[in-house]
């Protein structure tokens, strides 16, 4: 199986999100032109530009099928791109203001947060059809998948909770209170812990995936926005958007071990791991 897509953090403006296929092609969202640029990951040369839906806001890649998924906030759809041909092979209607994308490559399931509908859409990667719509709490913004235990963790931004979805039954198995305005979720497969960036609490909540309880709260620089997990060294990288700082958390101790200055308005990309 190819490498699993993950989230990392960089400085940038539009275009501002990237997805990488198993062909070493980088997919860059251009929200202002409703397109995705495809770049050769080895030469950094532009291969092609793909028209997608209105106001694309996120991208992720399924390593098991070599397909790229783009959430189009403006027309409430998901564009499916075949990375072999770099063409859109399906346009899937989902809920209001789709944003986050999580993928379980083992099950070939794609999970989409619908912020305005307070739901998560479950897409079958084989048929490109929505097979379930799961009610969660207010304004689900981002999510992550723990593929080994087939659970999905959803940050409900305006309810200050994380919904835990059982991927087998597509039902809520737990709701975990976290900090103020959780904005992103990251899964650390090396220690079975879930990390949540709480934007208005200026903290990261640490959830034990075995018990679905918060076992730690880590203070970081103001307004943490996105999470990146490096399972190889058990470090968690957190962007602090207002201050252009990345906080580095040691996953063994849940202590910030470094603060790294980066460019203005750090956001994130999707790349291979």
N, C-alpha and C positions, 0 to 999 in steps of 0.2 A: 504494500500500500504506500501511496505517496505521502508527503509530509502534510501535517495538519495545519490549516490556516490559523493564524493567531493575530493579536493586535499588538502593535508597537507604537511608540510615540515619537513624533518628529515636529519640527517647526514648519509652518507653512501657511499658505493661503490657497484659494482655489487655483488649480485642482488640489484636493486635499485628502483623498482617500485612495488606497491602492489595494488591489487583490492580485495574487500571484498564482498562476496555474503550474501544473507539473511540467509544462514545456518551457518554464522560465520566462513566461510572459507576464508583464506587470500591467494591471488594469487600474487606471486612474480615473476617478469620477470627476466630471466637470459639471458642477451643479448649475452653473449659469447658462450653459449651452445644451443641457439635457443629453450629454454624450458621455461615452467612456473611451478614453484613449488607451490603446494597447501598445506597450513599449517592450522591446526586446531586452530582457533582463541581463543579457551578457554584453550587449553593445550600447544600451541606452538609446537606441534609435526608435523612432515612432514607426510602428507597423501599420496601424490602421486606426480609424475612429468609428465607434459604433453608436448609432442613435438608440437611446433607451427612452424611458418614460419621463414625465415632467418632474423636475426637481429631484434628481437622484441624490440620496443622502448617505448611503452605506453600501458596502460591497463585501462579499466573502466568497470563498471558493471551496468546492467539495472535491477533495483529493481522490476520492474513490470513483468519481464519475467524470472528473475533469470539466466540471461545469461551474460557471461563475454566476452568482446571484446578486442582483442590484435592487435595493428598495427605492421606489419612486414615490416620494412623499406627496407630490402634487397631484398625481392621478390615482393614488391608492392601489398600486400594482407592484409586482416583482417581475423584473426582466431576467430571463434565463439565457445565458450566453454559452454556446458550445465553444470551448477553448481550442478545439481542433480547427474549426472553421472561422472562429471569431464572428459568428452571426447570432442574432437573437432567435432562439428556437421556440420560445414560449413567453407569453405575457400572462401573469397570473393575478387575478383580482384578489385583494386581501382586505384588511380593515382600514380604518381611518388613520392617516399619518403613519404609515409603516416606517420603522426606523432600524431597530437592531436586527441582526441576522446571526443565528447560531446554527451549527451543523453537526449532526452525528453521522460521520462517514460510515460507521459500522452498520447503522440501520438505514442509511440513505434517507434521512429525514432532515428537513430544513425548518427552522423555527423563526418566526417573524413577530416582533413586537409591534402592535398597533396602538400608538400612544393616544389617539383620539377615541378609540373604541374600547379601551381597557381590556384588550384581548391579546392572545397569542395565536397566530395561524400556524398550523402544522402542514407542511407540504411534503408529499411523497415525491422523492427525487426521481423515481422511475416514470411516473405518469405525469408529473408536473401539475398535480391537482391538490387542492386543499382538502385534507382528509379529516381535519378536526379544527375547531375554533374553541379556545380555552379561555373562559373569563378569568381575569386576574384582578389586581387592585388598580388604583388610579394612576393613569399616565405611565404605563410600562415603556421605558425608554431604551434600555439595552438588556442583553441577556448573554449567558454563556452556557455551554453544554459540557457536562461531565460524561464523556462517552463510555467510560468503563462501567459506570453504574447506571447509565441511561437516565440521568436526571438533568433537568433544565432549570437554571436559576435566573429569575427575572427581577430586575430593579424597577420597583414601582415608585417613580420619582416624587409624586405628590401624596403618597400614602406612607412614605418612610418605611417601606417593608421590602422584603425579597420573597417572591412566591417560588416555591420549589415544586416542579412538575415531575410526576412519574412518567417517563417516556414510553412505558409499556401500555399504560392505561389512559394517558393524556388527561390526568386528573391532578388537582392540587393535593399534595401530600403534606405540606407544611407551609406556614407563613411566618417569616422570621422578622421581627422588628430590628431595624438598623438605625442609622443616623438620619439627619435632615437632608432631604433631597438626594437620595442615592442615584447616581448618574451612570455608573458602569459596574460590571461584574467580571471577575476573572477567576478561572479555575486552576488550581495548582495540583496537577496530577501526582506530583512527587510526594506530597504530604496530605492529600485528600482534604484540602482546605479551600474555602471560597473567600475571595477578597472583594469588598464593596467600597467604592469611592463615594463618600457622603459629602456632596458639594458644599452645603451650607453649614455642616458641622465641622468641616475642616479635619475630617478623620477618615480612617479606613477601618471598616468592621471586618473581623476575621470570623468566618463561620466554619464549624466542624461539619463536614459533609456526612459524617456518620450519625451525628445526633441532631443536626439542623439547629444548633444553638450557637450564639455568639460567644466565642472564647477569648476574644481580645478586641480592643479598640486602640488604634494607633493614631496619635496626632500627627498631622502633616502640615505643610504650608497651605495657605488659604486656597479654598475653592478647588479641591481635587476633582478632576473631570474624567480621566480615563485610566484603565488598569492594563498593564502588560505583565505576564508571568514568564519568567525564565526558569523552567523546571530543572535545567541542567545545573544551575548553581543555587537554586532555591531562593531567588531574589524576585521581588515584586517592584515594578516601576510604576509610579503614579505621576501623571501630569498635573501640575498646579497651574491652571490656565491663566489666572490673573497675574501671576508673578513670573511666568516663563521659567518655571523650575520643575525638574523631575525629582521626586523623592524616591529613594531606593530603600526598600524594607527587607530586612533579613527574615526569611520565612521560618527560620528555626527559633528566633527570639522575639519576633514581632516588634523589632526596634528599627527606627530609621538609622541607617548606617552612612548615608550620603545624601547630599542635595546638589543636583547638577544644574547649572544655568544653561538654558537653551534659548532659541529664538522666540520672538513675540508670538503670542496666541498659539501655543503648542496644541496640536490636536493629535491625529493618529492616522496610521496606515494599516493595511493588512498585508502580511508577507508570510513567507514560508518559515517553518521552524524545524 
